Amino acid sequence: MVFDREAERRNEAVYAEHKEALARGEKRVLRRTDAGELHSYSADEIGFSPGRGQAQVRTWRGMGILTTVMGLLLVLSLVVLLAPMGRGEPPFWGALFLTALGGFGVLYTFGMARDEYRAKKLRKERQALEPGAGNVSQ
């Protein structure tokens, strides 16, 4: 890797601005962009990104697909839970775990997709670069 003095100077300036914003009480997150440069994002500009521990999906559309899959799991588990009632038998309570899992998954992934959609919209309005993977130690 070649040392780039200009990129290092820009990174130091961003770091200084980031520290000043934190001192003013702003909620900021220091991240590397996809291009590898530092950027101080406001808290609402960060939706989710790989490397934060939970999501390995990069877009709100991808998370929407996961929400759909979880929704299908929820519907399927409800069918399995309630199908015996059509034959006059008690519900299959063993499927209740899948129903709860599917419901939680829908809420969780939908919330993440919504947050990323809003963050992407804000980044576009503010002309901020896309965040890369992982946090920068402060």
C-alpha positions as CSV (number, residue, x, y, z in Angstrom):
1,M,0.0,0.0,0.0
2,V,1.3,3.4,-1.0
3,F,1.2,6.2,1.6
4,D,-0.9,9.1,0.4
5,R,-0.1,12.2,2.3
6,E,-3.1,14.1,0.9
7,A,-5.6,11.4,1.9
8,E,-4.0,11.3,5.3
9,R,-4.4,15.0,5.7
10,R,-8.1,14.8,4.7
11,N,-8.6,12.0,7.2
12,E,-7.0,14.0,10.0
13,A,-9.3,17.0,9.1
14,V,-12.4,14.8,9.2
15,Y,-11.2,13.3,12.5
16,A,-10.8,16.8,14.0
17,E,-14.2,17.9,12.7
18,H,-15.7,14.7,14.2
19,K,-14.2,15.3,17.6
20,E,-15.5,18.9,17.6
21,A,-19.0,17.7,16.7
22,L,-18.9,15.2,19.5
23,A,-17.8,18.0,21.9
24,R,-20.8,20.0,20.8
25,G,-23.0,17.1,21.8
26,E,-23.9,15.9,18.3
27,K,-24.4,12.2,17.8
28,R,-21.8,11.2,15.2
29,V,-20.3,8.0,13.9
30,L,-16.8,8.0,12.4
31,R,-16.7,5.4,9.5
32,R,-14.7,4.7,6.5
33,T,-16.5,5.1,3.2
34,D,-16.6,2.6,0.4
35,A,-13.7,4.6,-1.1
36,G,-11.6,4.1,2.1
37,E,-11.7,7.7,3.3
38,L,-12.9,8.7,6.8
39,H,-16.3,10.4,7.0
40,S,-18.2,11.6,10.1
41,Y,-21.8,10.6,9.6
42,S,-24.6,11.9,11.7
43,A,-26.5,9.2,13.6
44,D,-29.5,9.4,11.2
45,E,-27.3,8.8,8.1
46,I,-26.3,5.3,9.3
47,G,-28.9,2.7,8.7
48,F,-27.1,-0.6,8.9
49,S,-24.0,-2.0,7.2
50,P,-22.0,-5.1,7.1
51,G,-19.5,-5.4,9.9
52,R,-21.7,-4.0,12.6
53,G,-22.4,-7.4,13.8
54,Q,-25.9,-8.2,12.6
55,A,-26.6,-7.5,8.9
56,Q,-24.7,-8.9,6.0
57,V,-27.1,-7.3,3.6
58,R,-26.0,-4.0,2.1
59,T,-29.3,-2.4,0.9
60,W,-32.8,-1.7,2.1
61,R,-34.1,-3.8,-0.8
62,G,-32.1,-6.8,0.3
63,M,-33.5,-6.4,3.8
64,G,-37.0,-6.1,2.2
65,I,-36.4,-9.5,0.7
66,L,-35.5,-10.9,4.1
67,T,-38.7,-9.3,5.5
68,T,-40.7,-11.1,2.8
69,V,-39.1,-14.4,3.6
70,M,-39.8,-13.9,7.3
71,G,-43.4,-13.0,6.4
72,L,-43.7,-16.3,4.4
73,L,-42.4,-18.2,7.4
74,L,-45.0,-16.4,9.6
75,V,-47.9,-17.3,7.2
76,L,-46.7,-20.9,6.8
77,S,-46.4,-21.4,10.6
78,L,-49.9,-20.0,11.1
79,V,-51.2,-22.5,8.5
80,V,-49.4,-25.3,10.4
81,L,-50.7,-24.0,13.7
82,L,-54.3,-23.7,12.7
83,A,-54.7,-26.5,10.1
84,P,-55.7,-29.2,12.6
85,M,-58.6,-27.0,13.7
86,G,-60.2,-27.6,10.3
87,R,-60.4,-31.3,11.1
88,G,-61.9,-30.6,14.5
89,E,-58.6,-31.2,16.4
90,P,-56.8,-28.8,18.7
91,P,-54.2,-26.5,17.2
92,F,-50.7,-27.8,16.7
93,W,-49.0,-25.8,19.5
94,G,-45.5,-26.9,18.4
95,A,-45.8,-24.4,15.5
96,L,-46.3,-21.5,17.9
97,F,-42.5,-21.1,18.2
98,L,-42.1,-20.7,14.4
99,T,-45.0,-18.2,14.5
100,A,-43.2,-16.1,17.2
101,L,-39.9,-16.4,15.3
102,G,-41.5,-15.3,12.0
103,G,-43.3,-12.4,13.7
104,F,-40.2,-11.2,15.4
105,G,-38.2,-11.6,12.2
106,V,-40.7,-9.5,10.2
107,L,-40.7,-6.7,12.7
108,Y,-36.9,-6.7,13.0
109,T,-36.0,-6.9,9.3
110,F,-38.7,-4.4,8.4
111,G,-37.3,-1.9,11.0
112,M,-33.8,-2.3,9.6
113,A,-35.0,-1.9,6.0
114,R,-36.9,1.2,6.9
115,D,-34.0,2.7,8.8
116,E,-31.6,2.0,5.9
117,Y,-34.1,3.5,3.4
118,R,-34.3,6.7,5.4
119,A,-30.5,6.8,6.0
120,K,-29.8,6.3,2.3
121,K,-32.2,9.1,1.4
122,L,-30.5,11.4,3.9
123,R,-27.1,10.5,2.5
124,K,-28.2,11.3,-1.0
125,E,-29.7,14.7,0.1
126,R,-26.6,15.6,2.0
127,Q,-24.3,14.2,-0.7
128,A,-22.5,11.9,1.8
129,L,-20.6,8.9,0.6
130,E,-21.8,5.4,1.3
131,P,-20.4,4.0,4.5
132,G,-18.0,1.0,4.3
133,A,-17.8,-2.0,6.6
134,G,-16.8,-1.7,10.2
135,N,-16.4,1.2,12.6
136,V,-13.3,3.2,13.2
137,S,-11.9,3.2,16.7
138,Q,-12.2,6.7,18.2
